[in-house]
Amino acid sequence: MHHFSYKNGSLHAEDVSLTSIVDEVGTPFYCYSAATLRRHYRVFADAFASQDALVAFSVKSLSNLAVLRLLAKEGAGADVVSGGELMRAQKAGIPGPRIVFSGVGKTREEMASALDADIYQVNVESVPELRALNDVALACGKQAPIALRVNPDVSAGAHNKISTGRAEDKFGIAWSQAHEVFTLAASLDGINVAGIDVHIGSQITDLAPFERAFGKVTNLVRELRNAGHKITRLDLGGGLGIPYQHSSDASVPPHPSVYADMIKKIAGSLDLQLIFEPGRMIAGNAGILVARVIYVKQGAARKFLILDAAMNDLIRPALYDAWHDIVPIDEPEVGAGKVLYDLVGPVCESGDTFARDRPLSPTAEDALIAFLTAGAYGAVQSSEYNSRPLIPEVLVEGDKFSVIRKRPSIEEMLAKEEIPDWL
Ligand code: LLP
């Protein structure tokens, strides 16, 4: 469910026509719907309303300050993975006690700022990290509240590059070492072990791997409690997938309420506070990428739509072979027919291909198109490759819109670099 639809023959974000945004900001740009962001957050949070749960939005999925402020106002916490994301969350008004800090490689500086912000929990992924955090906490005269992230050795069937819960992945404490690491953590004066954390991957559309991982982890909670550990929190990570391809019956993810029921069944009797780190599920459908066709090129064997957006703006198709539905901004006439196009960007790599043989209504030079479901892992993964400035982000609410990250000029992009005076 999202708020991008045709009105009077033209694609709108809520009540704003995308062509009116194009007139003001040019192309390409990302556009987010406030109503969709709120709705997805609410659907997820409401699914856990009867359980003691903290919903910490995964900032890495869409980290614009305005989006974080909007979610903060809904009551969301934040899952951060760097000092930069921590600062974003704080700037957006998310209080420390609603922030969890994940990631395999936190530096001592990041740990110190997390403790300084009195965050709710640091998710610790290794013994060296545990010892470093203990040192940092003692030096600050604090105790660090932590969960230990365990690796349940469960394959989630998501894309290889975004699976995180298998024994060979870099994430979490090896299952066989979990008991001894909890014992070590309990012996450190700068550490307060509050819980267990698990995250098995992203874009998972099947409940079964979650059930397997959560079943293993709740058994571990029982074992640890029997061994005298006080486990009060269970962080179940993010990972619930979303539909990307509406024209096919590609796997439809479970509704958050079904996910919540499954978790209640597995963990309901354990009197644990639950923590969730959803990203894609909240941000994915809430954003689109709008681009213009620069040229229509007939190749030897294929017809190309060459766009002004490229892999540096939306890297998901190049990196994960990801599918995004693509629609024209001007609604096609009924019975317009379809042509097969390859949609590509101007970057000098064949990998700069968004889609191959995509059936679209006949499309001419200068036409505007939109990539749907581009809110999560879209803008945040963009780069200036080929010296293309980062593209703007726009937030729509009802009939108004604001540019929430402006397009830098080429001069501004280059201003970050310096030529030494010895050259
Ligand atoms: N928690 C942890 C510890 C994570 O590593 C992630 C995602 C999340 C939560 C949020 O997961 P979500 O609810 O969004 O599935 N760039 C890739 C996705 C990378 C996901 C990384 N970790 C993509 O474009 O598909």
Residues whose N, C-alpha, C, O or C-beta is under 5 A from the ligand:
A	BS01	LLP	S58 S61 S102 I162 H199 G201 S202 Q203 G237 G238 G239 L240 E277 P278 G279 R280 M281 R316 Y377
